[in-house]
Amino acid sequence: MKVFTGKVISIKMAKTATVEVVRNVAHPIYGKRIKRTKKYHTHDELGAKVGNTVKFVACRPVSKLKKWKVIEIVGAKKGKK
C-alpha cells in the first residue's frame, strides 16, 4: 500500500479534505524537471486544517470521489508571530 504526502488546500466538505500532491518529473526529450500536481478528495477523521501536510492511503470507496483516507497529520501550517 503506497503512502502519499500532500498539502491540504480545502476543507469545505464535511469530513473531507482536498489534498494536493506535487511531484517533479523529467521531460521525456529535454530532461528538464517539470512540476506536476494532482488533487485527491480524502476522508478526514483527524481534523486537518488548510495548509497542513498530511499522509494518506487508498481505502474502500467512501463516496463517489473519496477513495483515500488521511492517516497522519505530518506538519502544521506556519502562522505569523
C-alpha positions, 0 to 999 in steps of 0.5 A, a space after each residue: 500500500 503506497 503512502 502519499 504526502 500532500 498539502 491540504 488546500 480545502 476543507 469545505 466538505 464535511 469530513 473531507 479534505 482536498 489534498 494536493 500532491 506535487 511531484 517533479 518529473 523529467 521531460 521525456 526529450 529535454 530532461 528538464 524537471 517539470 512540476 506536476 500536481 494532482 488533487 485527491 478528495 480524502 476522508 478526514 477523521 483527524 481534523 486537518 486544517 488548510 495548509 497542513 501536510 498530511 499522509 494518506 492511503 487508498 481505502 474502500 470507496 467512501 463516496 463517489 470521489 473519496 477513495 483515500 483516507 488521511 492517516 497522519 497529520 505530518 506538519 502544521 501550517 506556519 502562522 505569523 508571530 
